[in-house]
Amino acid sequence: MLTTAYLNAGAVAGHLIPSVNNNYNVGSTDYRWNQGWFSTLNIGTSTWSINQPDNQRLSFWNNASGTGVEKLTMTQAGWLGLATSSPSAMIAIVSTTTAPALQISSSTGAVDFIVNQYGNVGIGTSTPSAKLAIAGAEGINSLNIASTTGVSMLSLDQYGNLGVGKAGASRRVEIFDAVNPQLRLSQASAKYSELQTNSLGDLIIASNLGQLFKTDSNDYGVSVGQDSGVNLADTEAQFNTALGWQSLYTATSSDYNTAVGFWSLYHNAAGERNAALGASVLYSNVSGSINVGVGDNALYNNTIGSNNTALGGNALLWNQTGEANTVIGSSAGGANFGSIVNSSFSSSTIIGVKAGYNLGSGSKNTLIGYQAGDSLTTGENNIIIGYDQDSLLAGASNFLNLGGLIYGDLSLGKVGIGTTNPSSPLDIISTTTITSGDAKVQNISLIVNPSATSSASYYGSMSIADYQANYPINSGYFTIGDWGEGRNSGTATLENVVGGWFRAANTSSGTINDAYGVVGQARNSGVGAMVRGYGVVGAARNNSSGTITDAVGVWGDIINADAAGVITNAYNIRATVPYSNVGTIQNLYGVYIDAQSPTGGGTIANKWA
């Protein structure tokens, strides 16, 4: 049996021409060659050929004898090239300018996957217009990347909704993670920000620096800013709003607080119902409640004080324990840096820039105006109103100062005008120097205009000296209801000096039945005795070595100043018995000249009744 045979055509061309029936039995009973070696294998009618040109690769050509275009190549390393003779990958495909590089179609001919001549990849589309174009049919996700267990890691549905960590996203982008933050943005491994939605649906944003944002639907709160409200405990701290770097930082269980601004309510642990607006407002507050601070550093040092309102930068700056204060104005209410350690005053109202600037422990003060009461430290119960008005002493109490004009002692109920130390309920001291013109130290005008017939009495001015004690007054001293004095303190000669001037005047066409310029009445309204009662006492007195040319105790002028006027009866001095008299008058004198005192001196030359 022939097992090995060689066919050698010698020097002629190495062609083996098959016979008609194409059957050869050389080394095998089958109708095929047992083994053959060819440099080039031509297939068909000279349209395809296979050879091994170089580098041990297998090449398929579109012409006979290894000519034409090399359409398919397989290298010795197993790399496959389509339309390229030098594949640079396990499978390398080179497209033409008119045909796609790769296309995969369904059994119906629909294109499922294509790489066109421009390098665009299409999934579900035959005409990709971008480097990657995915078109899903209705009800079919365009893209789904799953884990080894089948859990979707990334999905894109036919509507363009992208799901990360889940399939079937209902929004354009939906990210799911039940444990960790769903999104992280990083600049470096240690520099990042991340976003998370918790099981309640609240949003939390944090970074490598700490918490940046958090909503709390369980406790009705929100925190915005690095570590703002970061320690607020769930179900224990409710109705809080924190906005600003480390605002409400220490708080764990306090409720109803609003902190807006850097370090606002930073140390608040148990204080409730506080409102802080501004950097470091109520910074030191621990347990104080129902405080309102607006303006940088307002109520900065408050620890346990409650019910305070401070509006203005540094307002109530050093208050720690004081309560129930209302302070409005920059640096008002004990804001002096360095000189005050603890302002503990309470129940005060202070309005104005630097009003009550040095106030420490003095309470119940009302200070209104720029720098009003700024020297007060320990004084209490003062009322000071006006620009830069102050108390007499740093520790003064019960002092009233209205604009530097009206002063008072609130404890004694005394008010002074022109004096800081009133000695009477109303003490008016006024000194006016006049060089020309008229001057009125006191000008009182009472305008009476009743709408019908009046049964009232009207007093333009009334002064009452009411001696209510049960002890007598020594001889030579008086209880005087009103005192008037016209004085000449110079060396000039004055025409008229009047101690008191009173006039009953009719300035209209009306009628006055009885007009009295002066009415003097000595009235005994009690059950005691009045030894002597003088309706009017007139005395002309020479108290020095000067001379009085005419001394008249009582002077009464009767003047008709109009030639057409008529005075029917003129009485200089008249004694009458009015209709109200019902008692007995022992003696009635129209004019009475008293006997000269037996102890007096001097001589009266003439007496006229």
Secondary structure, DSSP 4 states (H G I P E B T S, - for coil): ---------TTS-------TT----SSSSSSS-S----SEEEETTTTEEEE--STT-EEEESSGGG-S-EEEEE-TT--EEES-SS-SSSEEE---SSS-SEEEE-TTS-EEEEE-TTS-EEES-SS--SSEEE-PPTTS-SEEEE-TTS-EEEEE-TTS-EEESSSS-SSSEEE--SSS-SEEEEEETTEEEEEEE-TTS-EEEEETTEEEEEEETTTTEEEESTTTTTTPPTTTS-S-EEESTTTT-S-SS--S-EEESTTTTTT-SS--S-EEESTTTTTT-SS--S-EEESTTTTTT-SS--S-EEESTTTTTTBSS--S-EEESTTTTT--TTT-S-B---S-EEESTTTTTT--S--S-EEESTTTTTT-SS--S-EEESTT---SSTT--SEEEETTTEEEETTTTEEEES-SS-SSSEEE------SSS---S---------SS-------S---------SSPPPTT----S--------SSSPPS---S--------SS---S---S--------SSS--S---S--------SS---SS--SS-------STT---S---SS-----TT--S--S---SS-PPPPPTT--S-------
